[in-house]
Amino acid sequence: MTEGYEQLAAVTKASGDLLRLQILRVLSTESLGVLELSSLFDMRQPAMSHHLKVLLQAGLVSTRKDGNSIFYRRALPPSDSFLEPVVRALYQAVEELPMPELLTDRLQLIRHQRSELSQAFFTRNSDEFRKQQELIAEHQLYADSVSDLIAATTFTDSKMALELGPGEGAFLKTLSGIFDDVYAVDSSEKMLNYSRQSASNHKLDNIHFIHGEIQSLSDYEKRFDCIVANMVLHHVPSPSDIFYWSAKLLKPGGSLMISELSHHDQDWVRESCGDLWLGFSAEELSQWAEKVGLLSSESQYLGLRNGFQIQVRCFQLPE
């Protein structure tokens, strides 16, 4: 009978501390290890670990293990729980607070240190260029987060989904099990053939393949419940166009799910991986979405040992 009170008490206790509120503010756009957080707040590791334990027990942060490292990120609001509006209101209030200048400067230093680690990492692996895309981030890492985000999203309907740039088709199986019809659009015929083969191997009979860009679907306005773009934006000439066309193609209440690299300065990816853009800031994606009427919803940020960070974002078209 008292379980609900205990859960609410844990949340209010965890959020009733200035430092922990600042941690939640930082983790709204970052995924950081305990040593990075200790450096950021000029605090000994045991003390920082205590605060993180309080936040973890309250369900306000979650962890992800990458090798021997553990990264902390802000947890999604608990769906289908009486705590959801409480946690959502807390996050919104925290995000409206300005980041202290000292934290901003220290955070920039951490990003710079990650960049140096990335350079060293790929110098050691310079003889394996074919594997460098996977070295940035394995598909399953962000695919699992996007799957969780889809599972936590309430769709008005689940008839049609669209995946942009499906690559070898690994994520189509996930979409195929949720939506009645799934469209896979890719500008590369070769990659589209890989997707076709993957769908055939998994006996997926509700996938429709289209060779072209997102604007190729201009006849499908307001028909899609969900659009997914996994690690696509940094490969397209005009990333903002993805938001523009998604707003046209989504039904009212539909969602655009994006996994994408956060902004970095590793210029080698242009030649080695064919990247046109060096990731994007969270603010850039939010601004492009807002401009076309898409509302920012849930988000997670996945820190990687090699210095990169992936942002997993959901943007919704109002009903």
N, C-alpha and C positions, 0 to 999 in steps of 0.2 A: 504493500500500500504506500510505502514511503519512497519507493524507487524513483518516481518522478521528481519528488522534492530533492532527493540526493543528486540527481542529474542536473537539475537547475542550480542547486547550490554549488556544484563543481564548476559550472560555466560562470556563474557570477563571481565566485572566488578567483577563478583564473583570470577573469577580465578586470578584477578590482585592484589592479596593480599597474602603476605607470610604466614600468619597464616592460611588462608582458603586453601591454597595449601597443607599445612601440615595436615590440617583436612582431606582433600581428600586422602592424602597419608595414614593416619591411617585407614580411612574407606575403603581402598581398601581390607583389610583383616579382618576388625572388624565391629561389629554392637554395638554402644555405646549409652548410655543415656546422657542427657545434663549434669548431675552432674558428670558422669564419664569423659566426655570431658573437663569439667571445671577443674577437678582435674588433668587431664593429661597435660593440658596447663597452670596450675596454674593461672586460670582466674576466675573472679566472674561470677556467672551464668547469670545475665542480659547481660553482654558483649558477652558471648559465645552464648546465645540465639539469639543475633543480627546477629552474623556471620552465624549461622545455618539458620536463616530466609533468608539471602541473597542467600545462597547456595540452599535452598529449592525453592525459587522463580525462580532461574535460572534453576531448574530441575536437579541439579547436585547431590542432595541427596534426599532420600525419607524417610518416617517415617512409623513405625508400632507400634500400640498401643498394649501393653500386660498388661492387668489389668489397673492399674493406671499409669503405666510406658510407656514412649514413647522412642523408640529406633531409632536412625538415622543410615542409611546405604547409601553407595554410590549408586546412581540410575544407571540403565542401560542406555547406550546411546540411544537416541530417534530413534527408527527404522522408516524408511520411512520419514525422515526429513532431510532437508539440513544441520541441525546441527549435524547429526550423525558422519560424519568424523571429525568434529571439536572437539566434546566431546571425541570421541575415541582417537584422537591424544593427547588430554590433559591428559587423563587417562594414556596412555602409557608413556608419558613423566614423569608424577608424579611417576609412579611405578619404573622407572629407577633410581630415586633419592634414596640415602641411607636414612634410618630412623635415625634421630639424636639419639645419645646414651641415652640422658636424657629421650626422649620420649619412647625409648625401655624399659628402666628400669621402668618408671612409668606405662607403659602398662602391664608389667609383674606383677606389684603390683595390678593393677585392676583385672587381671586374678586370682590372688591369693585371692583377696577379694570375687570374684564371687564364687570361690571354697569353701570358708568358708560359704558363704550364701547357697550354694548347700547342704553342710553337715548339716547345721541347718534345712534346708527345709525338707530333708528326715528323719531327726531325729524326727521331729514333725509328720511325716506321716508314721512312721515305722510299724504301724498296718495295712497298706494298700498295702502290697507288690504286690498284683495282679494288682494294678493300677499304679505301679511305671513307667512302660514303657511309659504310657500315660502322667505321670507327667513330664517326661523328655521333651516330645514334642508331642502335639496332631497331628495326621496324617494330618488334614486339613491345619495346619500351613505351613508345608513344601510342601505339595501337591499343594497348590495354587501357591507357588513360582515356582515350577517345571512347572506347567501348563503355567504360564506367560512366562517362559523361552522358552518353546516349541513354544508358540504363537509368540514370538519375533524372532524365528530362521527360516531362509529360507532353506528349504530342497530341494534338487535336485528332489526328488520324495517323495511320501507319500504312498508307497505300503506296507512296512513291518516294524513293530516295535517289540521290545522285551522288556519285563519287567523281571528283575531278582528279585527273592524273592518277589512276589506280595502280600504275606501275605493273608489277607482276601479279596483281590481283589478290594479294593476301588478305585485304580487308573486306573484299566483296562477300566472303562467306559470312562474316558478321552481319552485314547489312541484309543479306539474303534471308537470314533467319528472323529478321524483325519486320521487314517491309514486303508488301506484296510484289512490287516491281522495283528493280534497281537498275539505274542507268549508269554506265561507265563511259566517261568521255576522256579521250586522250588525243593530243596533237601528234603523237608518235604512233604510227601504224605498227611498228615493231613491238612497242610496249603493249599496245592493245592486243596483239596476238598472244603475248605472254598471259595477259589477263583472260583471254578466251580459253587458253589451254588450262589455266588454273580452275576456271569455272567448270570446264568439262571434267577435269580430274575429280572435282568435288561434287559432280552431278548437280550443279546449280542451274535450274531451268528457268529462273525468273530474272536473268541478267540481260540487259540490252546494251549493245556496244555501239558507240558512235565515234567516228574518227573526226576530230575537230577541236575547236575551242568552246568555252562555255557559251559564247554568243551563238553557237550552232543550234542552241536549244531555244531560240527566240519564240518558236511556236508553242513552247511549254510553259508560258507565263502563268504564275500562281497555281502550279500543279504539284510542286514537290513539298513534302512534309519535312524533309531533312536533306541538307547538302553537306558533304564531307570533303575537306581538302587537307590531306595528310602530307605535310612537308612539300607543298606545291608552290607557295607564294614566291619563294626565293628563286624559282626557275622561270617565272613568267615575266614578260616585259613590263606589264602594267598591273601590279598587284591590286591596286584599288579597284580595277575593273571587276575583280572577283566579287567584291562586295556589291558593286553596282548591279551586276547581273543576278547575283544571288537574291537581292531584294526584289527583283522582278520575277524570278522563278519560284520563290517560296510562296506557299499559301500563307494567309494570315495565321499567326500562331506557329509557323514553321521555324526551324532552327538551322543555323549555319555552324558547323563544327570545324574548327581549324586547329591543327597542330603545326607549329612552325618554330624555326630557330629565333631566339631572341637576338637582338642586335649584337654583333661581334666585329672584330677587326682583322679576321684571318683571311687576308686577300688571296691566299693560295687556293682557296676553294673555287675561285672563279675558273681557273685553268684545269684543276684536277677533277672537280666535280660538276663543272658546267653551271655553277651558281651565277645568277645575274645580280643578286642582291646579297649583302652580308647580314641577313636576318633583319628583324624589325623590332622596334620598341613596342611595349604594350600600348603606349599612348597612340602610336601610329595606327595600329589596328583598330583601336577604339574610335579614333577620329574618322577613319574611313567608314566604319560601321555607322556611326552617328550621322554622318553626312547623307546617307541613303535611307535613314530611318530604321536601322537595326539597333536593337538595344543590347548592350553588354550584359551577359548573364554570368554563369559560372566560369571559373578559370582555375588552372593549376599551372605550376611552374616546376619543371623537372631539371635539377642541376645534374651535370655529368662530370665525371672525373677528369675528362680531357679538356675542360674549360668552357665547353659550350653549355647553353641552357635552352630547353624547349618549353614553349608556352602552349598550353592546351586551352582553347577558348571556345565559348559558346555565345553566339549572337542570335537574338530572336526577333522575328518580325511581329509587331503587335497585332493582336486580333482586331 
